Amino acid sequence: MNAENIYFDHSATTPVDKPVLEKMLPYFSEKFGNASSIHNFGQTALAGVDEARSQVADFFNAEPEEIIFTSGATEADNLAVKGFIFNLNKKGMAFADMHVITSVVEHDAILEPFMELEKLGVAVDHAPVDKSGIVVFEKLEALIRENTVFVSIMWVNSEVGAIMPIKKIGKLISKINEDREKNWKNTRPKDRGERPLKIVFHTDATQAVNFANCDVKWNYVDMLSMSGHKIYGPKGVGALYKKKDVEICALQRGGHHENNLRSGTLNVAAIVGLGEAVAQIGLGEKGEQSDEQKKNNKYVSELRDRLVEGVKKNIPDAVLNTDRETSTASHAHFTFLGVEGESILIALDLEGIAVSTGSACASGSLKASHVLLAMGIDKEVAHYSVRFTLGKHNTEEQIGRVIDTLIPAIKRLRKMNPLYKK
């Protein structure tokens, strides 16, 4: 990171850690083979892929064959959602007979595939969130029907950092599946009908891997998406965990890679980098964070709190939208009343400070954040918002400089707004 510049946008992407880069470099040169080739060059590359697959599987407490490498979390999300539903349809279940559930604050990589399913006739429900951005468990539970086949809830919201009750939701779905099976078995054979379908539970864990123990068994998760560049790994690579007994179909054709579920020559260097990035995080036990996660979470949380307190002390009409008790350590999402978020972003950028107004994938949009609106924040107020997301390489000195830069910037921009009243 350039000493003159400050990067507070880690939810958008993270710098590649040195050990990750060092692990990747040989696969651009002497280990450049195609992992599908049977000669020595190919087998050397395949060995790197196999190691990475085991590293990712270990982190999620899964089997290597349950890991599908993708180009990122967006592809993994699409493969999970559409791959599962399209497979049910190919097996004879009409789209109109299916019901699926997600939340109102998901990333577009989930919301848009669900919109596509809705156009095909699938019944779609969106669970609401509370004022902290957390899915309301009881309302999600009330949405589940007899024909519900799929539920997708993000683990951590990328805008405000809200942590969803993933284990609680997963446990609920597991219990419903057990009850469905038990009731079916207790019905007389001639009255049973077809065996009931299990509800499959998917989570987009893109923003969670750095901070949480994402053990899929501990959390009752059937499918999970993740991305390399959010965890100090490379861009353009991600993975989908798919439980063995969950059936999906491929969305792209042209090869037989990843057990025929994801065609395309493997991006070996990036996959190796993803494996090493996950390995750097380390493994926790019994739902606990790893030692590395605990260390980084404590450090980043202290930086975030210093930033929050500095803003609240020195800038009036600054509203913290992130609930620090129920969010990841990295997030501090603020509304600065009377100042457009884009104006603040530009003002800070001119001083060498990088922040965001929301999800990087929607940064070109002029629409108010659907996440903030779902939390009950007025549309006009939502436009006054900025997201600060910190990382393990940030420093106390940087926090001080950001606060010192932000104070006069907000004052200046508010003076330019004739509608703002102190």
N, C-alpha and C positions, 0 to 999 in steps of 0.2 A: 504494500500500500504506500502510495506517495506521501511523504511526510507533510506536504503542504495541503493535502486533501483529506477530508474526513468522510468515511462511508458509513452511513446509518440507514442502509436499505437492505439488510440481510435477508428479509423475507422475499425480496426479488431475486437475489442470487448471492452466492458467497464466493470469496476467493479460494482458489484451489490450494490446499495445504501442501507444504513442501514434500512430506513423505508420500503423498498421493501422486504428485507430479513425478517424483523420482521412480515410483513403481511403474508409472505409465510409459516413461520415455523409451525404454528398450523395445516396446511394441510398435513404435513408429519406425524403427530401424532394423536391428538384427533379428527381432522376433516379429517380423511384419506379415507372416503367413496368414492365409485364410483359414479360419478355425474349422471349416468344413472339408478341407483338403486332407487326404490320407498320408501325404508324404511328411517328412520330418518337420518342414517349415510349418505346415498346417497343424501338426500334432503339438508342436511347441506353443503355438498360439492357443490351441484348444486347452492345453494344460493351464494357461493363465485364466481362461474363461471358467474352467472347472473350479479353480481355486476361488475365484470371485463368487461363483455361485454358492459354494460352501460357506464363504464368509457372510453373504447376505442371508442365507438360510439359517445359519447359526444365530445371527442377530435377531431374527424373527421367531426363533425356536421352531423352524420348519424343516422339511426335507429338501435337499438340493433340487430334486425333480419337481418341487412345487414352486420354483422360482422361474419366471419367464422374463427375460431381458427385453426391454423396449427402448424407445427413443426418449422416454421421459414419463412423467406422471400423467400427462394429458393422454398419451397413447394408452397407458396402463388403465386409466379410468374408462376410456372408450372401449377397450377390450373387455374389461370387467362387465360394464353395463350392457353394451350391445351384444357382446359375445355370449353372455348368459341368456339374455332374452331371445336373441335370434336362434340360439340353439334349442330353446324350449319350443319355439315356433316350428322349427324344422322337424322336431319330434312329434308334431301334431297338435300342439296347444295354440289356439287362436289368440292373437294379440288382444282381442276384446275380452278374453277371459282372464287376463293377467292384471294384477294390481301391484304397483311399486311405490316406494316411499323414499323421499329424500328430505333435505331441509331447505329453508328459504335462504340460507347464507352460504350455500356451496359455491365453489369455484365454477366458472363457466364450463370447465372440462367435464363437470357432472351435469350442470343445469341444461346445457345444450343437447347432450345425448338424451336426457329425459324428455326434452321438448320434442325431439325426433320420434321417440317412442310414443309420445302422446298423439302425434299426428298419424301414427300407424294404428291407433285405437287402444293402446294400453292406458289403463286408468292410472293417473299419477296424482299423488298427494304430497304436499310440502309441509313438513312439521315446522311450527313457529319457534321463535327463540325469545328469551327474556331480554331485559334491558342490558344485560352483560354480553349478549350474543350467544348464549348457551341454549341448545335445544331443550325445550320443555319436555321432560321425559314423559310425564303423564299424558300430554297431548299427542306425543308420538305414539305411545302405547294405544291410545284410543283410535288411532288411524288404521291400525292393523285389522285386516279382514280375513275371511276364510280363504280368499283367493290371492292374498298377498304372497308374492314369490320372491321379492327382492327389496332390500333396504340398503341405502347408501348414505352414510353420515360422515362428514369430514372429522378428522381427529382434532385438528387445531385450525381455527379460522385465521387466514393469512392477514387480514386487515387489523383486527383488534386483539388477536392472540387468544381468544376464548378457547378453553379446553373442553371438549365435549365428553359426556359420560359414556365413553365407548364400552367399557367393561359392563356397565349396568345395562346398556342397550343390548350388547351381545348376549349377556346372560338371559335377558328377557326373551330374546328370539330363540335361544337354545331351549328354554323351558317350553315355549309355544310349540316348537318342533317336536319335543318329547311328548307333549300332551296330544298333539295330532296323531302321532304314531301309536301312542297307547290307546287312544279312543278307537282308532281303526282296528287295532288288534283285538280289542274287547268287543267289537261288533261281530255278529254272526257272519260267517264266511259268505253266505248267500246275499247278505245285505251290505257287505263292505263297499263294494265298488273298487275303484282303483286306489292304490296306495297314495296317501296324501303327499303332496310335494312339500319339501322343506323350504322355509324362507332362508335365502342366502343373504348374509350380512357382509357388506363391503364398506371399507373406510379408505378415504384418501388421507394418507398419513404424511403427505409431503412436508408439512410444517411441524410434524411431531417427532420425527426420527432423531433430531438433535437433542430433544428434551425429555422424551418419555421412554419407558420400557415398552416396546411394541411387540412383546411376546404374543403371538396370535392365539396360542392355546389359553394362556392366562386371561386374555381379553375376549375370548369366544368370537374370534373374527374368522370369516370364511375366505375373504379376499381382501387384499391390501395393496394400495398403490404408493409408490415413492419415487423420488427423483434425486439424481446425483448432485446437482448444482446447488441444492439447498443445504447440503451437509459438508461443505468444503471439498466437494468432488467436482468432476467435469460436467459440462453441459452436454445435452444431447444423449443422455443415457438415464434409464430408470428401470424399474422392475415392478412386476405384478406378482404378488404371492397369491397362489390359487390352491386351496385345499384339494387334496387328491380326489375326493369324491364329488367335487363340484365340476360340472361339465360346461364347457364353453366352446364356441366355434371361432375359427380364425376370421378376421376382418379383412385381411389382405392376402393375396395369393402370389405365387411365383417361386416358391421354394419349400423346403421341408424343415426349416429351422425351428428351434424351440418346440420340439415335439409337434410340429405341424400347426402351431398356434400363432406364429409370428414370422412370416417369411421376410427374408432380407439378410444379407451378409452381416454377420455380427461385427459390431464396432468394438473390436477386441481391446484396444488401448483404453477406451472409455469404460468398458465393462471392468477391466482390471482396476481402473481408478475408482469406480464405484465400490468395488469390493474392499479396497484399501481404505476408502473414506469411512465405510461402515465399521471396518476393523479398528480404526482409530477411535471410534466412539466407545467401543468395548461392550461387554455383556453385563447385564444386571441379573440378579436372582430374585425369583418369586415376586415378580412385578416391580421390583426396585430398580431405580436408575443405576446405570453403571457408575463406577468411580469417576470416570472422565465427565460424564453428564453432570454428576453432583458438583464437581469442581467448577465446571463451566457455568452451570446454572446459577450457582452462588455468586460467582464473579460478575456475570452479565446482569443478574438481578440487582446487585448493588449499584452497578453503573446506571441501570434503568431508573432505579429509585432516586439516585442523585440528580438525574435529568428531570424527573417528574417534580421533585421538590424544588429544584431551581426554577423551573418554569412557573409553578404555582406561586412561588414567593415573589417573583419579579414581573410577571405578566398578568395583568387583570383580565378577566373574561376569558380565561383559558380553561376549557373543560376537558378533563381526562375521560375518554370513552373506554379505555381499557381498565377492566377490573383486575387489579394486581393480585388479588387473592385467588382468582380463577383463570389466570392466563399464563402463557409461557413467560419465561424470564426476559425475553428479548423485546417485547412489544410495549410501546407507549404511543397510543393513538390519541391525538389532541384535536379539539375544535377551538380555533382562535376566532371568537366572534368578531364579525365585521371585516374579516380579511379572507379573500379567496385562497383556497389551498394552493392553487397553481401559482399564484403570485408569491406565496411564501417559498414554495419549491424553487422558483426561479431566483428569488432574492438570495436564498442560501446557496444555490448552485454557483452563483456569481462569486461567492466567497469560498468556493471549493468544498462545500458541504452537500453531500448527496442524501436526500430524503425522498419520500414518496407521498402521493395523495391516496394511495390504495394499492390494489393488486397491480403488479407490473403488466399483466396480460390485458388490463383494461385501462392502462395509463393514457391511451389516446382518446378515451371516451369523455364526453362532456356531461354524461349522465351522473346524477347523484348515486353514490354507492348503494347498491341493493342491500348490503350488509347493514349499513347505518340506518337505512329506512326501516329494515326489519326489526331493528333494535328500538324503534320508536322515535328516532331523531328526525326532525323536520327536514324536508328537502332543501330549503334555503340554508339551514344551519349545516347540513351535511357537506355543502360545498366549501365550508370554511375549515375543512379538516386536513390534517397532515399526519402521516404515519412515520414514526421513528422506530426502526428495528435494529437492535444492536447485536454485535457478535463478539466472539472471544478475543479478537485482536484489537478491539477498541480500548481506549484508556480514559482515566479520570481527566487528564489534560484536555482531551478531545471534548468531553462533556462540558467542561468549563468554557471552551471556545465556542461551542454551539450555543450555549445559553447567552454568552456575551454578544454573539452575532444576532441571535434571535430577538433580543429585547429591543434594540433600535429598529430592526427591520419591521417588527410588528407595529411599533409606534408610527413609523413613517407611512406604512401601508394603510393604517387606520385613518391617518390624517387625509389621505387621498379619497376616503369613502365618506361622502357627505351624509349618508344614511346612518353611519355609526355614531351612537351616542354613548358617552362615558357613563 
